[in-house]
Amino acid sequence: MNHRPRKRFGQNFLHDPNIINRIVSVIAPKPADNLIEIGPGQGALTFPVLSRCGQLRAIELDRDLAAWLREQSPAHGELELLSADALKTDFSPFGDAQRIIGNLPYNISSPLLFHLLRFKSQIRDMHFMLQKEVVQRMAAPAGSKTYGRLSVMIQAHCRVEKLLDVPPGAFNPPPAVDSAVVRMVPLAADDVPPHHPTHFADVVARAFAQRRKTLRNTLRGLLTAEDMEALGIDPGARAETLSVSDFAALSLRVNP
């Protein structure tokens, strides 16, 4: 297809067949799967996945690409193509056990991930191509240099696993950064640490806003040192030393 990548859509088209095969292998699509692709682009993942499972729903913002995909899809399987913005899409009508895949535009990746978490009870798993640095932050363990706000907010709801690195040359045009494929599996309701959603987000944001300061300083006005000590958390510690469960416990301690 002769299509000029559009910067405003963050388009970088995957074209390396070896990388494509590896990604499809880790997704392991099966005929009964409820698969949804975000940003199918030129069909690099769409058609191999469609050939394995027979049916696929895809969401594409670029109308020219959407029209082209509709023309090409009959040779591979049944493709339901929605010309829409995934950030504004309601995923609830798509049913349960959704398996969501995609090479996400890096400029909207974090907002899109948080949008999808609103539908986590209906999602079985997610496999995404993202900026490598973002994937490293998402999967970072407590105590590491890359552990931060994104790590805590994602890990509070999902098990995160970095699967493979993807070099810039695997795309056209090559992005200025390295990429990686990540698997996200929503936690069962019983495995999500009890927390107050609004307070949780506030505590995490404030705790990491000034990483070099202690919790006593960053959370002043929200929690006292005595509140933290009552939970077995050192008020002289820094945010990166706390587990997701620690932050959850702190959120329940915040005064309304």
MARMAR-489713 format. One record per residue: x, y, z of N, C-alpha, C in turn. Coordinates in steps of 0.1 Angstrom, whole numbers. Each point is the difference from the previous one (the first is absolute). Layout:
  n_c1  n_c2  n_c3 ca_c1 ca_c2 ca_c3  c_c1  c_c2  c_c3
     X     Y     Z     X     Y     Z     X     Y     Z
...
***
This chain:
  n_c1  n_c2  n_c3 ca_c1 ca_c2 ca_c3  c_c1  c_c2  c_c3
     8   -12     0    -8    12     0     9    12     0
    -4    10    -8     8    13    -1    -7    10     9
     4     0    13    -6     8    10    11     8     8
     0    13    -1    10     8     8    -4     0    15
    10    -5     8    -3     0    15    -3    14     4
   -11     1     9    -4    13     4     4     3    15
     8    10     1     6     3    13   -10     3    11
   -11     6    -4   -10     4    10    -7   -12     6
     0   -12    -7    -5   -12     5    11    -9     6
    12     5     0    11    -8     6     2   -13    -7
     0     1   -13     1   -13    -8    14    -4    -3
     3   -12     5    13    -7    -4    -4   -14    -3
     1    -4   -12    -6   -13    -4    11   -11     1
    -4   -10     7     8   -12     2     1    -8   -13
    13    -4    -4     1    -7   -13     9   -12     1
     8    -2    11     9   -11     1    -7   -13     2
     1    -9    -9    -8   -13     1     4    -8    12
    13     0     3     4    -8    12    -6     5    13
     0    13     1    -6     6    12   -15    -2     0
    -6     1   -11   -15    -2    -1    -3   -14     4
     7   -10    -5    -2   -14     4     2    -2    15
    10     6     6     2    -2    14   -12     6     8
    -4    12    -4   -12     6     7   -12    -8    -1
    -3    -5   -12   -12    -9    -2     1   -12     9
    12    -6     1     3   -12     8    -3     3    15
     4    11     5    -2     3    14   -15     3     3
    -7     6   -10   -14     2     1    -8   -13     0
     5    -9    -9    -6   -14    -1   -15     1    -2
    -5     7   -11   -14     1    -2    -7   -13    -4
   -12    -2     5    -7   -13    -3   -14     4    -5
    -7    -9    -8   -12     3    -7   -11     5     9
    -1    -4    13   -11     4     9     3    13     7
    12     6    -2     4    12     7    -8    12    -4
    -3     9    10    -6    13    -2    11    10    -2
     5     1   -12    12     8    -3    -4    14    -5
     7    10     5    -2    14    -4    13     6    -2
     3     6   -12    12     6    -3    -2    15     0
     9     8     7     0    14     0    11     5   -10
    -4     8   -10    10     5    -9     6   -10    -9
    -8    -7    -8     5   -10    -9    10     5   -11
    -2    13    -3    10     5   -10    -1    -6   -14
    11    -6    -4     0    -7   -13    -1   -15     1
    -5    -4    12    -4   -14     1    12   -10     3
    11     5     5    12    -8     3    -4   -11    10
    -7     3    10    -5   -10    10   -14    -5    -4
    -8     9    -5   -14    -3    -3    -2   -13    -8
     7     0   -11    -2   -12   -10     5   -13     5
    13     0     6     4   -13     6    -9    -5    12
    -4    10     8    -9    -4    11   -13    -5    -6
    -6     7    -9   -13    -3    -6     1   -14    -7
    11    -3    -6     2   -13    -6    -1   -12    10
     5     3    12     0   -10    10   -14    -2     7
    -6    12     3   -13    -1     8   -12     1    -8
     0     5   -13   -11     0    -8    -9    13     1
     1     7    12    -8    12     1     7     9    10
    -2    13    -3     7    10     8    -7    13    -1
    -1     7    11    -5    14     0    11    10     1
     1    10    -8    11    10     0    -6    14     0
     8     9     7    -3    14     2    11     8    -7
    -4     7   -10    10     8    -8    -5    15    -2
     8     9     5    -4    14    -1     2     6   -14
    10    -5    -7     3     5   -14   -10    -6   -10
    -8     8    -5   -11    -4    -9     5    -7   -13
    11     6    -5     6    -6   -12     4   -15     2
     7    -2    12     5   -13     3   -12    -9     3
   -10     5     7   -12    -8     3    -6    -5   -13
    -2     8   -10    -6    -3   -13     9   -11    -7
    13     2     0     9   -10    -6    -1   -14     7
     0     1    13    -1   -13     8   -13    -8    -3
   -11     8    -2   -12    -7    -3     1    -7   -13
     7     6   -10     1    -6   -13     9   -13     0
    10     0     9     9   -10     0    -4   -12     9
    -8     2    10    -3   -10    10    -7   -12    -5
    -9     0   -10    -7   -13    -4    10   -11    -3
    12     3    -4     9   -11    -4     6    -6    13
    -2     5    11     6    -5    12   -10    -5    11
   -12     6     0   -10    -4    10   -10    11     1
    -8    -1    11   -11     9     3     5    12     8
     1    12    -5     5    11     7   -11    10     2
    -3     4    12    -9    10     4     8    13     2
     0     9    -9     8    12     1    -8    12     5
     4     6    11    -6    12     5     9    12    -2
    -5    10    -7     8    12    -3    -3     9    12
     9     0    10    -3     7    12    13     3     7
    -1     8    11    11     4     8    -1   -10    13
    10    -8     1     0   -10    11    -1     7    14
     5    12     1     0     8    13   -14     3     3
    -9     1    -9   -14     4     2   -10   -12    -2
     6   -12    -1    -8   -12    -3    -5    -6    13
   -13    -4     0    -5    -8    11     2   -14    -3
     8    -7     8     3   -14    -3   -10   -10     7
    -9     5     8    -9    -9     7    -9    -8    -9
    -5     6   -12    -9    -8    -9     8   -12    -7
    13     0     1     8   -10    -7     0   -14     7
    -7    -1    11    -1   -13     7    11    -3    10
     0   -12     5     9    -4    10    13    -7    -6
    10    -2     9    12    -7    -4     7     6   -12
    -1    14    -1     7     7   -11    15    -2     0
     5    -3   -11    15     0    -2     4    12    -9
     6    10     6     2    12    -7    15     1    -4
     3     3   -13    13     0    -5     2    13    -8
    13     3    -2     2    12    -9    14     6     1
     4     7   -10    12     8     0    -5    14     2
     1     4    13    -7    12     4     8    13    -3
    -6    10    -5     7    13    -2     6     4    13
    13     3     0     7     2    13    -4    13     7
    -5    10    -8    -4    13     5   -13    -1     9
    -7   -11    -1   -13    -1     8     0   -13     8
    11    -7     1     0   -13     6    -5     0    14
     6     9     9    -5    -1    14   -14     4     2
    -6    11    -7   -14     2     2    -9   -12    -5
     5    -6   -11    -8   -11    -6     0   -12    10
    12    -3     6     0   -11    10    -9     2    11
    -1    13     5    -9     2    12   -14     0    -5
    -3     4   -12   -13    -1    -6    -5   -15     0
     9    -8    -4    -3   -15    -1    -2    -6    13
     7     5    10    -2    -6    14   -14     2     5
    -7    10    -5   -14     2     4    -9   -13    -4
     5    -8    -9    -8   -11    -5     7   -13     4
     9     0    10     9   -11     3    -8   -13     4
   -12     2     5    -8   -12     4    -4    -8   -12
     0     6   -12    -4    -7   -12    12    -4    -8
    12     3     5    12    -3    -8     8   -12     5
     3    -9    -9     8   -12     4    15     4     0
     5     6   -10    14     4    -1     2    11   -10
    12     6     0     3    11   -10    15    -2    -4
     2     1   -13    14    -1    -5     2    13    -8
    10     8     4     2    12    -7    15     2    -3
     2     7   -12    13     6    -3     0    14     5
    10     3     9     1    13     6    15     4     0
     2    13     3    14     4     2     7    -8    11
    12    -5    -3     7    -9     9     1     6    14
     3    13     1     1     7    13   -13    -1     8
   -11     1    -7   -13     0     7    -3   -14     5
     3   -10    -8    -1   -14     4     8    -3    12
    12     5     0     9    -3    12    -5     7    12
    -6    11    -1    -6     7    12   -13    -8     4
    -8    -4    -9   -12    -8     3     3   -12     8
    11    -7    -4     3   -13     6    10     1    12
     5    12     3    11     1    10    -5    -4    14
     9    -7     7    -3    -4    14     3    11    10
    -7     0    11     3    10    11    15    -1     3
     5    12     2    14     1     4    10     3   -12
    -5    -2   -12     8     2   -12     0    15    -4
     9     4    -8     1    14    -4   -12     4   -10
    -5   -10    -7   -11     3    -9   -14    -1     6
     0    -5    12   -13    -1     7    -6    14     3
   -12     2    -4    -6    13     3   -15     0    -1
    -5    12    -3   -15     2     0    -6   -10    -9
     5    -1   -13    -6    -9   -10     0   -14     5
    11    -4     6     2   -14     5   -11    -3    10
    -2     8     9   -10    -2    11   -14     0    -5
    -3    10    -9   -14     1    -4    -4   -11    -9
     9    -6    -8    -3   -11    -9     0   -13     8
    10    -2     8     2   -13     8   -11    -1    10
    -7    10     4   -11    -1     9   -12    -7    -6
     0    -1   -14   -11    -7    -7     4   -11    -9
    13    -1    -3     4   -10   -10    14    -6     4
     1   -13    -5    13    -6     0     7     4   -13
    12     5     1     7     6   -11    12    -8    -3
     2    -4   -13    12    -8    -4     6     6   -13
    12     4     0     7     4   -12     4   -13    -8
    -4     0   -13     2   -13    -7    12     1   -10
     1    11    -8    11     0    -9     3    15    -4
    13     2    -4     4    13    -5    -2     1   -15
    -2    12    -5    -2     1   -14     8    13    -4
    10    -2   -10     8    11    -4    -7    10    -9
     5    12    -1    -7    10    -9    -1    -5   -14
    10    -7    -5     0    -5   -14   -11    -9    -4
    -8    -5    10   -11    -9    -3   -12     8    -4
     1    14     0   -12     8    -4     4     9   -12
   -11     5    -6     1    10   -11   -10    11     3
     5    12     3    14     4     1     5    -4    14
    13    -2     1     6    -4    13    -3    11    11
    -5    -4    12    -2    10    10    14     3     6
     0    11     8    12     5     6     4    -8    13
    -8    -9     3     2    -8    13    -1   -15    -3
     5    -8    10    -2   -14    -1   -14    -3     5
    -5   -12    -4   -14    -4     4     1   -13     7
   -11    -4     6    -1   -13     6   -15    -5     0
    -2   -13     1   -13    -5     1    -3    -4    15
   -11     3     4    -4    -2    14   -13    -8     1
    -1    -9    10   -12    -7     3    -6     5    13
   -13     4     0    -7     4    12   -12    -9     2
     0    -5    12   -11    -9     4    -8     6    12
   -12     4    -2    -7     6    12    -1   -10    11
     2     6    12     0    -8    12   -15    -4     3
    -1   -12     6   -14    -4     5    -4    10    11
   -13     2     2    -4    10    10     5    -2    14
     2   -13     3     5    -3    14    15     3     1
     7     1   -11    14     3     0     4    15     0
   -10     8    -3     2    15     0     0     5    14
    12     6     5     0     4    14   -11    11     3
    -7    -2    11   -10    10     3     5    14     1
    -7     9    -6     5    14    -1   -11     9    -3
     2    13     3   -10    10    -4     5     6   -13
    -7    -2   -11     5     4   -14     5    14    -1
    -7    10     5     4    14    -1    12     3     8
    -1    -4    13    11     2     9    13    -7    -4
    -2   -12    -6    11    -8    -4     8     8   -11
    -7     4   -10     6     8   -11     7    12     5
    -6     7    10     6    12     6    12    -3     8
     0   -10     8    11    -4     8    12    -4    -9
    -3    -8   -10    11    -4    -9     6    12    -7
    -8     8    -5     4    12    -8     9     9     9
    -4     3    12     7     9     9    13    -7     5
    -1   -13     3    12    -7     5    12     0   -10
    -4    -1   -13    11    -1   -10     3    14    -7
    -8    10     4     2    13    -6    14     6     3
     5    -3    11    14     4     4     7   -12     6
     6    -8    -9     5   -14     4    10     1    11
     8    10     1    11     1     9    -5     3    14
   -12     5     2    -6     3    13    -6   -12     6
    -1     1    14    -6   -11     7   -15     1     0
    -7   -11     4   -14     0     0    -6    10    10
     8     2    11    -4    10    10    -3    14    -7
     9     3    -9    -1    13    -7   -10     0   -12
     1   -11    -8    -9     0   -12   -14    -2     3
    -3    -7    11   -14    -3     3    -6     9    11
     8    11     4    -5     9    10   -13     6    -4
    -9     0     9   -14     6    -3    -9   -11    -3
     5   -12    -5    -9   -11    -3     1   -10    12
    12    -3     4     3   -10    11    10     5     9
    -1    -4    13    10     4    10    10   -11     1
    11     2     7    10   -10     2    -6   -11     8
    -9     4    10    -7   -11     8    -9    -9    -9
    -6     6   -10    -8    -8    -9     8   -11    -7
    12     4    -4     9    -9    -7     5   -10     9
     4     4    12     6   -10     9   -10   -10     5
   -13     4     0   -10    -9     4    -2   -11   -10
     4     2   -12     0   -10   -11    13    -7    -2
     9     3     9    13    -6    -1     9     5   -11
    -3    13    -4     7     6   -11     9    12     6
    12     0    -4    10    10     6    -3    13    -7
    -4    10     7    -2    14    -6    13     6    -5
    11    -6     4    13     5    -5     4    -7   -13
    -8    -9    -5     3    -7   -12    -3     8   -13
     4    -4   -11    -3     6   -13   -10    -8    -7
    -7     6    -9   -11    -7    -7     4   -13    -7
    12     0    -6     3   -12    -8     2   -12     8
     1     1    14     2   -12     8   -14    -6     4
   -11     6    -3   -13    -5     4    -6   -10   -11
    -6   -10     5    -7    -9    -9   -14     6    -4
    -6    -6   -10   -13     4    -4   -10    -1    12
     1   -11     7    -9    -2    12     2    11    11
    13     5     1     2    11     9    -7    12    -4
     0     3   -13    -7    12    -4   -15    -2     1
    -5   -12    -2   -14    -2     2    -4     2    14
     8    -5     9    -3     2    15     0    15     3
    10     7    -5     0    14     3   -12     8    -5
    -5    -5   -12   -12     7    -5   -12    -2     9
    -1   -11     7   -11    -2     9     1     8    13
    12     5     2     3     7    13    -2    15    -2
    -1     5   -13    -2    14    -2   -13     5     6
     1    11     7   -12     6     5    -8     6   -11
   -14    -2     1    -8     5   -11    -1    15     1
***
